[in-house]
Amino acid sequence: MSTNRHILLTGVSVTAAAFLAGACSGAAESTAGQTERSACVHVVDEDTGRTGGACLPTAPPADRVDRTEPRFTHPTKITNPLHPTSEVTQTIMGGQVDGKPFRTEVSLLPGTKTIQVDGKPVQARISQYAAFSDGRIQEVALDWYAQADDDSVWYLGEDVFNYDNGVVADTDGTWQAGRDKAPPAMIMPADPEKGDVYRPENLPEIVFEEVTVRAVDQTVDGPYGKIEGAMTVRELHMDGSTEDKVFAPGYGEFSTGTKGGDLEAVSLAVPTDAKPGPVPPRLTALDRAAVAAHESPGAAAVRQVHSAWDAYRASDAVPDLLERQMERDLVALEKAGDGAQAMDPALRVAQNVTDLRVRYESVPMVDRDRLALWTRQLTIDAKAGNEGGAAGDVTALELVWERVSHDASNAAPVAMDLRKLRSAADAKDMAQLRQLAPELAERIVELKGL
């Protein structure tokens, strides 16, 4: 899930029949032994959406492993080791994009979505992708996946929401199999081999990616040790650019980019990285210090977080990526002092600590505290008159609530409060938000069943 994975590129679509026939650019052998040119997949400018005359350098049809029609008997049991969608409850990813801290929460939602594939209903699992730039909401996507009978995983579309200053700027990148002639698209072969080619998005000039497997059976550094059986692929995008990604067993998409440049990589995932036993006391102390710094940043609060952080990381394993992020954000928080510039680093520090707790606590329990986190941030932004920030805070609350509402036995009052907050945020009514946020904070404390 790279940062350009949800760009919508307008143009002419292809039919499902063309998909099954393997429409692509490049050479293919005809039955008469003559070389013929298959349908050209045109390069599309990412910034303007304009279709150019050049064809993408796509692979020969013979290399494609996604040209057979999938059969879905038990589609919601997605157990493919390199795309275990139904087995991973939540994955936290981190890194940096365009010079800003970048963090994502990828969460399995309850329930399924029915999607018509070749006229037949297929139940798909729903994955919620929430990306934050500099701590603030940037993109949300609901991705739909199904596993075929041969254990390959198919991508059936996504709803995308791209944000600018806390509000939806566009829904570019949205597509759905069976709608506008979009075909289902293989996102992971059953047993990938080097040289395999497949298309996770296959609606040329609308959305398109072609993947080539470059290496299999690799060993990579995971959050808490070595991981065997990883795979590296190269993606060809609509604009002609390419990007390498790593997939790893127990995680799925594992990393893209480099440590020194743009990077989105797994910090940790559960249950893959879950550890039995109680939350370490020093992590609980770090969490309290981070909450205090979030509520009221300043020199004393930063010293407390630093002390608690040093004590915790000396006593427990911390994923390398999360450690780098925490160090970066603590430096930024210290430099910011107690002014308005401390707002975002204080938020990111609190997010980092909450992420660490996922290893020891259930996702619903941690998400309840994420509700509290975003309610605190909403109070801060509403008091500061930050309309975009407040709108984004309400969105973040809605995202977390979508994940936990089915577990809460007294969900109705929170749902009502969130509806009121959304109305106030849309109206840019900061006074109403300041009044409603404390009420929501009380409701969150009273939540049961998580």
N, C-alpha and C positions, 0 to 999 in steps of 0.2 A: 504494500500500500504506500506507494511513493507520493510525494507532495503534488505531483502532476497527474495522479491517477484519475481525477474526476473532472478533467477539462472536457467540456462539450465542444465538439467541432462540427459545424453544420455543413450539410452537403447532401449528396444523393445516397440513399440507402441501397443495400442489396437484399435480395430475397433469401429466405431460408433454403430454397432449392439451390441457389448459388453457393451458399455456405456448405451444404452437404456435398456439392460437387467440387469443393476445394478452390473456390475463386481466390486467386492471388496473382501478383505479378511474378515474373520469372518464366523459366522455360519448363514445359511439360511434354512428355512423349505421347503422341496420339497413337491410336490403335494401328494406324498405317505406318507407324515408325517415323513419322514426320514431326519435327519440332514445331510447336505452336505456342503462341503467346496467350496466356490466360488473362483474366480481367485485371486491369491495372488498379492498384490501390494507390491513390494519389497522395502526395505530400500535402499537408494542410498547415498553414502558418498558425502557430500557437497563439500569437498575439491578436491577429486580425480575423482568424477563422476562414481565411480565403484559401480556396483549393488551387494548387498550382498544377502545372502540366507534367511535372516529373512524377515518376512512379517510385514507390518505396522499394528498397531492395529486399523484398520478402523471399522466403525460402521456397525451394521447389516443392510442389504438391506431394511428391513421394516422401518427403521428410515429415509431413504432417501426421500426427497421431490422433487428431481430433476430428477426422472426417467421417466417422461412423455415427449413426444416430444412437444416442444413449437410451438405455432402458432404466426406468426408475421404479423398482418394486418396494424398496425401503429407503427412500431418499433422505430422510431426516437423521439417519444414523451415519454420521459423517466421521469415519474413523481412519481415513487415509493418514498415515503417520506424518506426512509433510503438509497436510492441510486438515488437521483434526478439529474441525469447526465445532462439532457437537460435544467434544470432550474438554475443551479449554474454556473455562468460565470467564476469565478476564486476562488480557495481556496489556501490560504497561510498556510503552515504547518511549524512548527519549532521543535526544540529540540536538541538532541545531539546523536551521534552514534560513538562508538569506541573512546570516549573521545574528539571528535571534534564537533564544532557547525554544526548542520544539518538543512537544510531549503529546502522546496520544493514549487514549483508553479504548481498547477494543473489547467489547463485552458481548457475550451471548445473551440474547434476549429470550424471555419465555415465549412459548407459542410458535406458530409457523405462519407462513404466507402461502396461499394457493396461487400458483402461476400456471397459465395455460401454455404447454409446450407441445407444438404440433397438434393442437386441438385436444390434448389430454391434460387433466389437472395434475400438477405435481406439487407436493408439499415441500417447501423450502425452509431451512433454518434461517433465522434473522440475526445478523451480526451488526452491532452498533459501533460505528467508528466515529470517535470524537477527537479532533485535533486542536491543540492549543498552541498558539504562538505567543511567546513572552507571557505565558500564563493565561492568555485570553482566548476565547473560542474563535476558531478560524474556519473550521469545516466540520460538517456532520454528514455521515452517510449511513443509510441502512442497506446493508448488502445481503443478498439472498443466495444461498448455496444449497445444492443437493448432491448426494452421492449416487452414482449410477451402479448398476448391478455388478460391473466389473471393478468396482472400487475407485474409479476415476471420479473427481469432484468437478462439478459444473457450476458455473456462475450464471445466475438467472436474472441479474440486473441489480439496480441500486437506485435509491432515492438520495439525491445529493442536495446539500444546502451549504453554499459558500457565504461566509460572513465578512462584513466590513464594518468596523467600529460597532460590533455587537448586534448588528441587524443583518438579515438575509439580503445579500447583494444579488444573487442569482441562484438558479438550480442547475447550472450547466453540469453536464456529466450524467444526468438522470437517464436511465434506459431500463427497459424490461423485456425479457424474452417473450415473444409472441405479440408484442406491441410495435407498430410501425415496421413490421416484418423483421424485427430483431431476432436472431437465432440464439439458442442457449450457447454458452461458450465454455470450453474446457479450461479450468484454472489449475488443475493438477492431474497428470496421468496416474493410472493405477500403479505402475511400476516404471518410473521414468528412467531412461537411459541417455547417455551422452549422445547428443545429436538430435534428440527428439525435438519436434517443433509443434507448438499449439498456440491457439489464440484465446486469451482470457477475455478479450472484448473483440467482437468480430462484426461490427457494423461499419464498414469503411466509410470515411468522410463524416461519420457521426461520432462513434467511439471505436478505437482500434488499438490493439496491442498484439504483437507477435513475439512469442517467447521461444528461445533456443536453449536447450539444456547444454551447459558447458562442462559440468563436472558432477559426478555423483559419488556417494560413499565417502564424503569428506568428514574430517573431524574439526570442529570449531570450538572456540571458547564460549561457554555459556555463562549465564549469570552466576552459577554456583559450581562450575566445573566444566570438564570437557563434554562435548556432545558428538556422538558418532552418527553417521548416516545422513549428513547434511548434503545439500545440493546447491550448486550455483547456476543461475540462469542469466541470460542477457535478454532484456526487453527492447524491442523496436517500437518506438512510439510514432504517432501520426505525423509529427513534424520532422521525422527522420532521425531524431536523437535516439541514443541507446542508453541503457542503465542496467547495471548488474545488481542482482539480488541474491540473497542467500535464504534458503528454506531449511528448517531444522525439525527433526522429529520432536513431537511434544509441544511445538510452538506454532508451526506453519511458517508464515513469512517472518523472517528473523532479522534481516538487516538489509539496508540499501544505503549507498553512499560511503563516505570515508570519515575517519576520525577527525582529520584536519579540515574537511569541507562540509558540505551539506550531509547530514546523517540522520537516519531514522532507524533505530535498532531496538531490539527487545531489552528492557531493563529487568523484567521478571514476568512470569506467567503462573497462574494457578489453574488447576492443581499441580502442574508440572513442578513448580518450585515450592510448593507448600511444605511447611515443616510442622509436625505435630508438637503439641505442648502449648503452654501458656505464652502470652506475649512477654518477651524479656522486659524486666522492670526498667532497664535503661532505655529501651525503646519507648516505653510509656512515659518516662521522664522527658525524653526528647520531644514526644508529641505534645506534652503540656507546654514545654518551652516554645515550641513552634506556634502553638495557638496563641500564647501570650504575645509573641512578637508580631503575629498577624493582626491581633486586635490593637496593639499599641507599640509600633516599632520605635526603637531608640537604642542608645548605647547600652543601657543596662539589659534590655531584652536580648540584644544581639549577643552580649557576653554569655547570657544564660544558654542561648541556643548553641553557641560555640562549645561551651563546656559540656553540655548534654550530648552534643554530636561526637565530640572527641571520646567521651566515655563509652558511648554506644558502639562506635566503629572499632574500638579497641577490644570489645567484648563479643562481637558477633560478626559473621561474614556479611559484607555489603557488596552487591554487584558493582563492578568497576564503573559502569556507565552512571549508575545512580550516585556513586561516590563523587565522580567528576562533576555531575550536575549540582550536587549539594555544595561542594566547595565553591563552584562558580557563583551560585546564588547567594551564599553567605558573604562572599566578597562584595557582591553588588549591594547586598543589604547593609553591610557595614559602611560602604562608601556613601550610601544614600542618606544616612542619618535618620532623623525622625520626620522628614518632610514628605511631600507628595511623591517624590521619586522613590520612596521606600515601599510604596504600595505594591508594585508588581513583584519585586524580589521577595517581599514578605509572603505574598501569595504563593510564589513558586516554592519557597522553603516549606510551607505548610503542605503543598501538594506532594513534594518529595517524601516527606515523613509519612503521610497517609499511604503512599505507595509502598513503603517499606512494611507497613502493617499487613498488607495483603498476604504476605507469606504466612502469617500466624493466625489471622482472623478470617472469618467467612466474608465473602465479597459483600453480601447485604449489610453486615455489621459495619464494614469500612465505608460502604456507600452512605449509610446513615450519617456518619461523621463528615462525609463529603457534602451532604445536604447542609449540615451545620456550617461547614467551611464556606460554601457559596452564599449562605444567608449572612454570615459575617461580612463577606465581601460586598454583598448587596447593600448592607447598612453603610459600609465605608463609601461606596460609590454614590449612593443616594445623598449622603451628607455632603459629599464633595460636588454634587451637581453634575456628575459624570454620566450623562444620559446613555452614551454608547456602552460604557462599562456596565451600567445597571441592566441594560437590555441583555447584554451577553451573560450576566450573572443569572438572570431569570432563565435563559436558555440552558445554562449549565445545570440549574436546579431541575428543569424539566427532563433533561437527559438522564440524570441520576434517578429521578423519580420513575421514569419509564422502566428502569432496571429493577427497582425494589418494590414498586407499589403492589405487585401481586403477592408479596410476602407479608405485607403489613396487615394486621387484623383491624386496625382503625384508620384506614387510608382515606376515607371520605373527607375529613376536615382538612388534611394536607392538600388533597386534590382541589378543594374549593379555594384554599389560600393561594395556590399556584395560579388558578384561573384569574383571581383578583390581581395578583402580581403581574401577570401577562398583560392584562388590560391597562394597568397603571404604567407599565414600561412602554407599551405601544403609544400611550398618550403622553409619554415623557413627563409624567406627574411624579416628580421627586418627593414631594410632601407625602403623597399617598404611599409611596414605596417605603419611606422612613417610618410610617405608621404601621404598615403591614409586616415588615421584616421581623420585628420582635415577636409578633403573634405567631409567625411561622416557626421561629426558633423554639417557642414553647411547644408547638405541635410536634416538632421533630423529637424533642426529649421524650414525649409521651408515646412515640411509636412503639408498637409491640409486634412480636413475631419475626423480627429480623435477627 
